[in-house]
Amino acid sequence: MAKSLTQRIVIFLALAAVMAVTRVHPSWLHHSVSDASWGIFFLAGFWLRGSARWAFPLLMLEAIAVDYVVISGQGLDFWSHYCVSAAYWFLVPSYFSLWLGGSWLAKHQAGLRPQTLALAAVALVVSWAACYLLSNGSFYWLSDSVPLPRSMAAWSANLGDWYLAFLGTTALYVALGAVLHVLAVQVARSLRGADQASAR
């Protein structure tokens, strides 16, 4: 479904707002809402395919800015924080792998059909796995926060510790996005049908 620039900007702003709120994790959420960033980058790749030149960098800058505000807001030095190291910059290719997964799905999906659901599952799992390996692996092997000695066995155990949690959260947000997408397509079809009927 082709989108105008205005529609793309509205979609971008909505995705950016969700990422900001869940990434900041304000106290009124009572830590019951997980960070939507991974799902947001996948959905952005799907809905904003063809806009990677401006949309991806802006979302990436937003993610970094939110991290900076949250960390410095706690009175901590951003560059000395547990989560910030040489590995932090691997979030760029990590998140871009999710964008590519969503973009690939947008190119190959066949509308609201069962095969699209299968393609979505494949695209999500493959791009999520790439993101997970890049982000987790870079943190484990490059961050000073991980105690020495390091080993493949210990990294494998670490991968297993967080695997289901990250996959479940990402899948949940993408599923919510899929529901919204189906509803939007159905509404658009209904409006188009009503317009055609009134033109006769």
Contacts in CASP RR format, 6 or more apart in sequence:
PFRMAT RR
TARGET T0000
AUTHOR 0000-0000-0000
METHOD contacts of the structure
MODEL  1
MAKSLTQRIVIFLALAAVMAVTRVHPSWLHHSVSDASWGIFFLAGFWLRG
SARWAFPLLMLEAIAVDYVVISGQGLDFWSHYCVSAAYWFLVPSYFSLWL
GGSWLAKHQAGLRPQTLALAAVALVVSWAACYLLSNGSFYWLSDSVPLPR
SMAAWSANLGDWYLAFLGTTALYVALGAVLHVLAVQVARSLRGADQASAR
1 185 0 8 1.000
1 188 0 8 1.000
3 11 0 8 1.000
3 47 0 8 1.000
8 47 0 8 1.000
8 48 0 8 1.000
8 51 0 8 1.000
8 55 0 8 1.000
11 44 0 8 1.000
11 47 0 8 1.000
11 48 0 8 1.000
12 44 0 8 1.000
12 48 0 8 1.000
12 51 0 8 1.000
12 55 0 8 1.000
12 58 0 8 1.000
12 59 0 8 1.000
15 40 0 8 1.000
15 43 0 8 1.000
15 44 0 8 1.000
15 47 0 8 1.000
15 59 0 8 1.000
16 58 0 8 1.000
16 59 0 8 1.000
16 62 0 8 1.000
18 36 0 8 1.000
18 40 0 8 1.000
19 36 0 8 1.000
19 37 0 8 1.000
19 40 0 8 1.000
19 59 0 8 1.000
19 62 0 8 1.000
19 63 0 8 1.000
19 66 0 8 1.000
20 62 0 8 1.000
20 66 0 8 1.000
21 29 0 8 1.000
21 33 0 8 1.000
22 29 0 8 1.000
22 33 0 8 1.000
22 34 0 8 1.000
22 35 0 8 1.000
22 36 0 8 1.000
22 37 0 8 1.000
23 35 0 8 1.000
23 36 0 8 1.000
23 37 0 8 1.000
23 63 0 8 1.000
23 66 0 8 1.000
23 67 0 8 1.000
23 70 0 8 1.000
24 66 0 8 1.000
24 69 0 8 1.000
24 70 0 8 1.000
25 31 0 8 1.000
25 33 0 8 1.000
25 35 0 8 1.000
25 70 0 8 1.000
34 169 0 8 1.000
34 172 0 8 1.000
35 169 0 8 1.000
36 169 0 8 1.000
36 173 0 8 1.000
37 63 0 8 1.000
37 95 0 8 1.000
38 95 0 8 1.000
38 98 0 8 1.000
38 128 0 8 1.000
38 131 0 8 1.000
38 166 0 8 1.000
38 169 0 8 1.000
38 170 0 8 1.000
38 173 0 8 1.000
39 98 0 8 1.000
39 170 0 8 1.000
39 173 0 8 1.000
39 174 0 8 1.000
40 59 0 8 1.000
40 173 0 8 1.000
41 56 0 8 1.000
41 59 0 8 1.000
41 95 0 8 1.000
41 96 0 8 1.000
41 98 0 8 1.000
41 99 0 8 1.000
42 98 0 8 1.000
42 99 0 8 1.000
42 101 0 8 1.000
42 102 0 8 1.000
42 123 0 8 1.000
42 124 0 8 1.000
42 127 0 8 1.000
42 128 0 8 1.000
42 170 0 8 1.000
42 174 0 8 1.000
43 102 0 8 1.000
43 173 0 8 1.000
43 174 0 8 1.000
43 177 0 8 1.000
44 55 0 8 1.000
44 56 0 8 1.000
44 59 0 8 1.000
44 99 0 8 1.000
44 102 0 8 1.000
45 52 0 8 1.000
45 55 0 8 1.000
45 56 0 8 1.000
45 98 0 8 1.000
45 99 0 8 1.000
45 100 0 8 1.000
45 101 0 8 1.000
45 102 0 8 1.000
45 103 0 8 1.000
45 106 0 8 1.000
46 101 0 8 1.000
46 102 0 8 1.000
46 103 0 8 1.000
46 105 0 8 1.000
46 106 0 8 1.000
46 181 0 8 1.000
47 106 0 8 1.000
47 181 0 8 1.000
48 55 0 8 1.000
49 102 0 8 1.000
49 103 0 8 1.000
49 106 0 8 1.000
49 107 0 8 1.000
50 103 0 8 1.000
52 99 0 8 1.000
52 103 0 8 1.000
56 95 0 8 1.000
56 96 0 8 1.000
56 99 0 8 1.000
59 95 0 8 1.000
60 91 0 8 1.000
60 92 0 8 1.000
60 95 0 8 1.000
63 91 0 8 1.000
63 95 0 8 1.000
67 78 0 8 1.000
67 83 0 8 1.000
67 84 0 8 1.000
68 78 0 8 1.000
71 77 0 8 1.000
71 78 0 8 1.000
71 81 0 8 1.000
71 83 0 8 1.000
71 84 0 8 1.000
72 78 0 8 1.000
78 84 0 8 1.000
82 145 0 8 1.000
83 139 0 8 1.000
83 145 0 8 1.000
85 139 0 8 1.000
85 142 0 8 1.000
85 143 0 8 1.000
85 144 0 8 1.000
85 145 0 8 1.000
86 138 0 8 1.000
86 142 0 8 1.000
86 143 0 8 1.000
87 135 0 8 1.000
87 137 0 8 1.000
87 138 0 8 1.000
87 139 0 8 1.000
87 141 0 8 1.000
87 142 0 8 1.000
87 143 0 8 1.000
90 134 0 8 1.000
90 135 0 8 1.000
90 137 0 8 1.000
90 138 0 8 1.000
90 139 0 8 1.000
90 142 0 8 1.000
91 135 0 8 1.000
93 134 0 8 1.000
94 130 0 8 1.000
94 131 0 8 1.000
94 132 0 8 1.000
94 134 0 8 1.000
94 135 0 8 1.000
94 138 0 8 1.000
95 131 0 8 1.000
97 127 0 8 1.000
97 130 0 8 1.000
97 131 0 8 1.000
97 134 0 8 1.000
98 127 0 8 1.000
98 128 0 8 1.000
98 131 0 8 1.000
98 170 0 8 1.000
100 127 0 8 1.000
101 123 0 8 1.000
101 124 0 8 1.000
101 126 0 8 1.000
101 127 0 8 1.000
102 123 0 8 1.000
102 124 0 8 1.000
102 127 0 8 1.000
104 123 0 8 1.000
104 127 0 8 1.000
105 119 0 8 1.000
105 120 0 8 1.000
105 123 0 8 1.000
105 124 0 8 1.000
108 119 0 8 1.000
109 116 0 8 1.000
109 119 0 8 1.000
109 120 0 8 1.000
110 116 0 8 1.000
110 119 0 8 1.000
111 185 0 8 1.000
112 182 0 8 1.000
112 185 0 8 1.000
120 174 0 8 1.000
120 178 0 8 1.000
124 170 0 8 1.000
124 171 0 8 1.000
124 174 0 8 1.000
125 167 0 8 1.000
128 166 0 8 1.000
128 167 0 8 1.000
128 170 0 8 1.000
128 171 0 8 1.000
132 159 0 8 1.000
132 162 0 8 1.000
132 163 0 8 1.000
132 166 0 8 1.000
132 167 0 8 1.000
133 159 0 8 1.000
136 158 0 8 1.000
136 159 0 8 1.000
136 162 0 8 1.000
137 155 0 8 1.000
137 159 0 8 1.000
139 145 0 8 1.000
139 146 0 8 1.000
140 146 0 8 1.000
140 150 0 8 1.000
140 154 0 8 1.000
140 155 0 8 1.000
140 158 0 8 1.000
141 150 0 8 1.000
141 155 0 8 1.000
END
